[in-house]
């Protein structure tokens, strides 16, 4: 029953959220907001045009995350809580999650991180200690969400092969487990005990579920939306001023020298901070073609996908991390994921030719 509940939860968040996201982006924002804005600003200065268009894309990203994934997730979580099943799921998985330094309650956020990291990290608020919140947030930041799945399947799955794409998920699980075991043994702080209150099973009420869903979802609108908007506007201005080209030249020794990636891949990774799947879109724009096999080797495509799934979370996730853990811990997580992505990328360049 527990496995079925987790799979159904994941599939609902992933499928329903993905459907709503596609509908919001393709049927509402792109034809009725973004394209008219691009046409209306065509005669403006590049800085002002990018400021307007990128800000609207930030709003688009916010709605495409908040409504599809966060609302669906919190509706399901409210049903779990009101029915009394959440405490039973936590009890069954407590021994396993304790090896990672977490309480059994952490399994729901960890599983749902595969759908979207934002609501998953917002759910760590229910964990008992700050230590558990820090460990869970770090692990969730490494989980390949649906946006990262777009890159894995769209790049590696399409141009390299099915099994190489599957191997990225296996690699991610190995990394997450290893990091969890290390943090569980080394990170100081209070550990939760095994005792928990087992609430009685009951039938969830629709009114209560809807109220809880709204109360928890609005937190994202108040916290992440402003940062998402500001971050999008900043990225647009930086692009118009040529700062991204300067950044590309600055990191070229790393992207080309250490990782062996094309120089334009670094710029694509910057756009991935706004929304992960944008890294793939911008990569196609900068490469001048969507046929990535013509401009990148299979090893480079594999590298790019792995680095994208590991390096710093998107802006919306960073905003939620800052709210849950504070600026210092968020900065440490960002730095850690960047260094980890570089390390794994270098290892793939060294040992990848033997496998791909």
C-alpha positions in Angstrom: 0.0 0.0 0.0 2.8 2.4 0.8 4.6 1.8 -2.4 1.4 2.2 -4.3 0.6 5.4 -2.5 4.1 6.9 -3.2 3.9 5.9 -6.9 0.4 7.3 -7.3 1.4 10.5 -5.6 4.5 10.8 -7.8 2.6 10.1 -11.0 -0.2 12.5 -10.1 2.2 15.3 -9.4 4.3 14.5 -12.5 1.5 13.8 -15.0 -1.1 16.3 -13.8 1.5 18.9 -13.1 3.2 18.4 -16.4 -0.1 18.6 -18.3 -1.1 21.8 -16.5 2.3 23.3 -17.0 2.3 22.6 -20.8 -1.2 24.0 -21.0 -0.4 27.2 -19.1 2.8 27.8 -21.1 1.7 26.8 -24.6 -2.0 27.9 -24.5 -1.9 31.0 -22.3 1.5 32.7 -21.8 3.3 32.0 -25.1 0.6 33.0 -27.6 -1.2 35.6 -25.4 1.6 37.2 -23.3 5.1 36.4 -24.5 4.8 36.7 -28.2 2.7 39.9 -28.1 5.2 41.4 -25.7 8.1 40.5 -28.0 6.3 42.1 -30.9 5.3 45.2 -28.9 8.9 45.7 -27.7 10.6 45.1 -31.0 11.4 48.8 -31.5 12.7 49.4 -28.0 16.3 49.3 -26.8 17.6 45.8 -26.1 17.9 46.5 -22.4 14.3 47.7 -22.0 13.0 44.9 -24.3 14.8 42.2 -22.4 13.7 43.7 -19.1 10.1 43.4 -20.1 10.2 40.1 -21.9 12.3 38.3 -19.3 10.2 39.6 -16.4 7.1 38.2 -18.2 9.0 34.9 -18.6 9.6 35.0 -14.8 5.9 35.4 -14.2 5.3 32.5 -16.7 7.8 30.3 -14.8 6.1 31.1 -11.5 2.6 30.2 -12.7 3.9 27.1 -14.5 5.4 25.9 -11.2 3.0 27.2 -8.6 -0.3 26.0 -10.0 0.6 22.7 -11.6 3.1 21.2 -9.2 2.8 23.0 -5.8 -1.0 23.0 -5.7 -1.4 19.4 -6.8 1.3 18.3 -4.3 -0.2 20.1 -1.4 -3.7 18.7 -2.2 -2.3 15.2 -2.1 -0.3 15.9 1.1 -3.4 17.4 2.8 -5.3 14.2 2.0 -2.4 12.1 3.5 -2.4 14.2 6.6 -6.2 14.4 7.1 -6.6 10.7 6.5 -4.0 9.8 9.1 -1.9 7.7 6.6 1.1 10.0 6.6 2.2 8.9 10.1 1.9 5.3 9.1 4.1 5.8 6.0 6.6 7.6 8.2 6.6 4.7 10.6 7.3 2.1 7.9 10.2 4.0 6.4 11.7 5.4 9.6 14.5 2.8 9.8 15.6 3.4 6.2 15.5 7.2 6.3 17.3 7.2 9.7 20.4 5.9 7.9 20.4 9.2 6.0 19.9 11.2 9.1 16.2 11.8 8.4 12.9 11.0 10.0 10.4 8.7 8.2 8.3 11.8 7.3 11.0 12.9 4.9 10.2 10.2 2.4 7.2 12.1 0.9 9.3 15.3 0.0 12.1 13.1 -1.3 9.9 11.1 -3.6 8.0 14.2 -4.8 11.3 16.0 -5.6 11.3 14.0 -8.8 8.2 16.0 -9.8 9.3 19.4 -8.7 12.0 20.5 -6.1 10.0 23.6 -5.0 7.0 22.0 -3.2 9.3 19.2 -2.0 11.6 21.6 -0.2 8.6 23.5 1.1 7.4 20.2 2.6 10.6 19.8 4.8 9.0 22.4 7.0 7.1 19.5 8.6 10.4 17.8 9.7 11.2 18.0 13.4 14.7 19.4 13.6 16.8 21.9 11.7 19.4 19.2 11.0 16.8 17.1 9.2 15.6 20.1 7.2 19.2 20.8 6.1 19.9 17.2 5.1 16.5 16.8 3.3 16.9 20.1 1.4 20.4 19.2 0.2 19.2 15.8 -1.0 16.1 17.2 -2.7 18.3 19.8 -4.5 20.1 16.9 -6.1 17.0 15.0 -7.2 16.3 15.3 -11.0 12.9 17.0 -11.2 10.6 17.0 -14.2 12.5 20.0 -15.7 15.8 18.1 -15.5 14.1 15.1 -16.9 13.3 17.1 -20.0 17.0 17.6 -20.5 18.0 14.0 -19.8 15.4 12.6 -22.2 15.5 15.4 -24.8 19.3 15.4 -25.0 20.7 12.1 -23.9 17.7 9.9 -24.5 17.2 11.3 -28.0 20.8 11.7 -29.3 22.8 9.2 -27.2 20.5 6.4 -26.2 18.0 5.1 -23.8 20.3 3.3 -21.4 22.7 6.2 -21.1 19.7 8.3 -20.1 18.7 5.7 -17.5 22.3 5.6 -16.2 22.0 9.3 -15.3 19.1 8.4 -12.9 21.2 5.6 -11.5 24.2 7.9 -11.0 22.0 10.5 -9.3 20.6 7.9 -6.9 24.1 6.8 -6.0 25.2 10.4 -5.5 22.1 11.2 -3.4 22.5 8.1 -1.2 26.3 8.7 -0.7 25.7 12.4 0.2 22.9 11.4 2.6 25.0 8.7 4.3 27.9 11.2 4.8 25.6 14.0 6.1 23.7 11.5 8.3 26.9 10.6 10.1 28.8 13.9 10.1 26.3 16.8 10.3 25.9 18.0 13.9 22.5 18.7 15.4 19.5 17.2 17.1 18.2 13.9 15.8 14.5 13.0 15.9 13.5 10.0 18.0 11.6 7.0 16.8 8.4 7.7 18.9 5.6 9.3 16.9 1.9 9.8 17.5 -0.3 7.5 15.4 -3.3 9.5 14.4 -6.6 7.6 13.7 -7.7 6.9 10.2 -10.5 9.1 9.0 -12.1 10.3 5.8 -10.6 13.6 4.4 -12.9 16.5 3.9 -12.9 18.4 0.6 -13.2 21.8 2.2 -10.3 21.2 4.6 -8.2 19.9 1.8 -8.8 22.9 -0.4 -8.2 25.3 2.5 -4.9 23.6 3.3 -3.8 23.6 -0.3 -4.4 27.3 -0.7 -2.8 28.2 2.6 0.4 26.3 1.7 0.5 27.2 -2.0 0.2 31.0 -1.3 3.5 30.8 0.6 5.2 30.2 -2.7 3.5 33.2 -4.3 4.6 35.5 -1.5 8.2 34.1 -1.2 9.5 32.8 -4.5 7.5 34.9 -7.0 9.3 38.2 -6.2 12.8 36.6 -6.4 11.8 34.8 -9.6 10.7 38.1 -11.1 13.8 40.0 -10.1 16.1 37.2 -11.2 14.5 36.9 -14.6 14.7 40.7 -15.1 18.4 40.7 -14.0 19.2 37.9 -16.4 17.5 39.8 -19.3 19.4 43.0 -18.6 22.7 41.0 -18.3 22.0 39.4 -21.6 21.3 42.7 -23.3 24.4 44.3 -21.9 26.6 41.5 -23.1 27.5 40.4 -19.6 26.7 36.8 -20.4 29.3 36.8 -23.2 31.8 38.2 -20.8 30.9 35.4 -18.4 31.2 32.8 -21.1 34.8 34.1 -21.9 35.6 34.1 -18.1 34.5 30.5 -17.5 35.8 29.2 -20.8 39.0 27.7 -19.2 36.7 25.6 -17.0 34.0 24.7 -19.5 36.4 24.0 -22.3 39.7 23.3 -20.5 38.5 21.2 -17.6 35.2 19.8 -18.8 35.8 19.7 -22.5 32.4 21.2 -23.3 31.7 23.8 -26.0 32.1 27.4 -24.8 28.4 28.2 -25.4 27.4 25.5 -23.0 28.4 27.6 -20.0 25.9 30.4 -21.1 23.2 27.8 -21.5 23.8 26.6 -17.9 23.3 30.2 -16.6 19.8 30.3 -18.2 19.1 27.0 -16.5 19.2 28.8 -13.2 15.9 30.5 -14.2 14.3 27.2 -15.2 16.2 24.0 -15.8 14.7 23.1 -19.1 15.7 26.6 -20.5 19.3 25.3 -20.5 18.4 23.0 -23.3 16.4 25.6 -25.2 19.2 28.2 -25.0 21.7 25.5 -25.9 19.9 25.0 -29.1 19.8 28.7 -29.8 23.5 29.2 -29.1 24.4 26.1 -31.1 22.3 27.3 -34.0 20.6 23.9 -34.3 18.4 21.5 -32.3 20.3 18.6 -33.8 22.8 18.5 -31.0 24.6 15.5 -32.5 25.9 17.9 -35.2 27.7 20.2 -32.7 28.4 18.0 -29.6 29.8 14.5 -29.1 27.8 11.9 -27.2 30.2 12.3 -24.2 29.6 16.1 -24.2 25.8 15.7 -24.3 26.0 13.2 -21.5 28.2 15.6 -19.5 26.0 18.5 -20.0 22.9 16.6 -18.9 24.6 15.3 -15.7 26.0 18.7 -14.8 22.6 20.4 -15.4 20.9 17.9 -13.0 23.5 18.5 -10.2 24.6 22.1 -10.3 22.8 24.9 -8.4 19.0 24.7 -8.2 16.6 27.0 -10.1 15.7 30.5 -8.9 12.3 29.3 -7.5 14.0 26.5 -5.5 16.7 28.9 -4.2 14.0 31.3 -3.0 12.3 28.5 -1.1 15.6 27.2 0.3 16.3 30.7 1.6 13.0 30.9 3.3 13.3 27.5 5.0 17.0 27.5 5.9 18.3 31.1 5.6 20.8 32.8 3.3 23.9 31.1 4.7 22.7 27.5 4.3 21.3 28.3 0.9 24.6 29.8 -0.3 26.4 26.7 1.0 24.0 24.4 -0.9 24.5 26.4 -4.1 28.3 26.3 -3.7 28.3 22.6 -2.8 26.2 21.6 -5.9 28.3 23.7 -8.2 31.5 22.0 -6.9 29.9 18.6 -7.0 28.8 19.1 -10.6 32.2 20.2 -11.7 33.8 17.2 -9.9 31.4 14.7 -11.5 31.8 16.5 -14.9 35.6 16.1 -14.8 35.3 12.4 -13.8 32.9 11.8 -16.7 35.4 13.5 -19.1 38.2 11.2 -17.9 36.3 7.9 -17.6 33.4 8.5 -20.0 35.2 7.4 -23.2 35.4 3.9 -21.8 31.6 3.6 -21.5 30.1 5.8 -24.2 
